[in-house]
Amino acid sequence: MSTLLNKRDMNAFPALDQPIETPSLSMRAAQLRGRSVINAAAEHDGFTVEHETFLFLDRAHGVYRYSVKTDREMGGIYGETIAILDADTGALKSLITPDTDSIGDVIHRWAIWLHTARVFGLPMQILICITGLIVTTLSITGVLIWLKKRKA
């Protein structure tokens, strides 16, 4: 998908020679910095932050990944808006929002949302449940019919 549709590489930052053990920027400081970066982007681009989803220290690449869920994202509680910050300086290395994604990122996100029933709410979840029950029923009846014919 990355080759055909220009999907963003989430690990585009070069790996460090030695993973960082203790970054200069604390987790709390990284959270505050990420929050301020995303709030500024929300004000500029006109979206609303619903809640924070995670803050992750990527030791191999020397960055923090701070993620939030916004009102422009479908799919339950998971966030697709991510600020990537330098773990030592707090400098913004990348800001990923649904508005700035490539077509490959959009298709990838929709594929995940559809496969996990995170779009279209309860009707979609019921449809997927019914589909699963139909597949199970057809599988069981197929085996039973095969066993009957095999005995004959």
C-alpha positions in Angstrom: 0.0 0.0 0.0 2.9 2.4 0.8 4.3 1.9 -2.7 1.0 2.2 -4.7 -0.8 4.8 -2.7 1.8 7.0 -1.1 1.1 5.9 2.5 2.9 7.8 5.2 5.8 5.9 6.9 5.2 6.2 10.7 8.8 5.3 11.3 10.3 7.7 8.8 12.7 9.1 11.4 16.2 7.5 11.4 16.9 5.1 14.2 19.4 6.2 16.7 22.8 4.4 17.0 21.8 3.7 20.6 18.3 3.8 21.9 17.8 6.6 24.5 17.4 5.4 28.1 16.3 8.6 29.8 15.3 11.5 27.5 15.8 15.1 28.6 12.1 15.8 28.2 10.0 14.1 30.8 6.7 12.3 30.0 4.7 15.1 31.7 6.6 17.8 29.7 6.1 15.9 26.5 2.4 15.6 27.2 2.1 19.3 27.8 4.1 20.1 24.7 2.1 17.7 22.6 -1.1 19.1 24.0 -0.1 22.7 23.1 1.0 21.8 19.6 -2.3 19.9 18.8 -4.4 22.6 20.5 -2.7 25.2 18.3 -3.4 23.1 15.2 -7.0 22.6 16.3 -7.5 26.3 16.6 -5.9 26.9 13.2 -7.6 24.1 11.3 -11.0 24.3 13.1 -11.3 20.9 14.7 -12.0 20.0 18.4 -9.9 17.6 20.5 -12.3 15.1 22.2 -9.7 13.3 24.4 -6.1 12.2 24.6 -5.5 8.6 23.6 -1.8 7.9 24.2 1.7 9.2 24.8 4.5 6.8 23.8 8.2 7.1 24.0 9.8 5.6 21.0 13.3 5.0 22.4 14.7 3.6 19.1 13.9 6.8 17.2 14.3 9.3 20.1 10.7 10.7 19.8 7.5 10.9 21.7 4.3 10.2 19.9 1.3 12.0 21.4 -2.1 11.1 20.1 -5.6 12.6 20.5 -9.1 11.8 19.1 -10.7 14.7 17.4 -14.2 15.4 16.1 -13.1 14.8 12.5 -12.2 11.2 13.2 -14.6 8.2 13.1 -13.9 5.0 14.9 -14.7 5.0 18.5 -12.1 6.1 21.1 -8.9 5.8 19.0 -7.1 8.9 17.8 -5.5 9.5 14.4 -4.1 12.9 15.2 -0.5 12.5 16.3 2.2 15.0 17.3 5.7 13.5 17.0 8.2 15.4 19.3 11.9 15.2 19.8 12.5 13.3 23.1 15.3 15.6 24.2 14.3 19.1 23.0 10.5 18.8 22.6 10.8 20.2 19.1 7.9 19.2 16.8 9.2 16.7 14.2 5.8 15.9 12.6 2.1 16.6 13.0 -0.2 14.0 11.5 -3.9 15.0 11.2 -6.7 13.4 9.1 -6.7 16.6 7.0 -3.1 16.2 6.0 -3.1 12.5 5.2 -2.3 11.0 1.8 -4.8 8.9 0.0 -3.0 5.8 1.1 -3.4 6.8 4.8 -7.1 7.5 4.3 -7.7 4.1 2.6 -5.7 2.3 5.2 -7.7 4.0 8.0 -11.0 3.2 6.4 -10.0 -0.5 5.9 -9.2 -0.7 9.6 -12.4 1.1 10.6 -14.5 -1.2 8.4 -12.8 -4.4 9.6 -13.2 -3.5 13.2 -16.8 -2.2 12.8 -15.8 1.3 14.0 -17.9 3.2 11.5 -21.7 3.6 11.0 -22.3 2.7 14.7 -24.6 0.0 16.0 -26.3 -0.8 12.6 -22.9 -1.8 11.2 -22.0 -3.8 14.2 -25.3 -5.7 13.9 -24.8 -6.3 10.2 -21.3 -7.7 10.9 -22.6 -9.9 13.7 -25.4 -11.3 11.4 -22.9 -11.9 8.6 -20.6 -13.8 11.0 -23.6 -15.9 12.1 -24.5 -16.7 8.5 -21.0 -17.7 7.7 -20.9 -20.0 10.8 -24.3 -21.5 9.9 -23.3 -22.2 6.3 -20.0 -23.8 7.4 -21.7 -26.1 9.9 -24.5 -27.1 7.5 -22.0 -27.6 4.7 -20.1 -30.1 6.9 -23.3 -31.9 7.9 -24.4 -32.2 4.3 -21.0 -33.5 3.3 -21.1 -36.1 6.1 -24.5 -37.3 5.0 -23.5 -37.7 1.4 -20.2 -39.4 2.5 -22.2 -42.1 4.4 -24.4 -42.7 1.4 
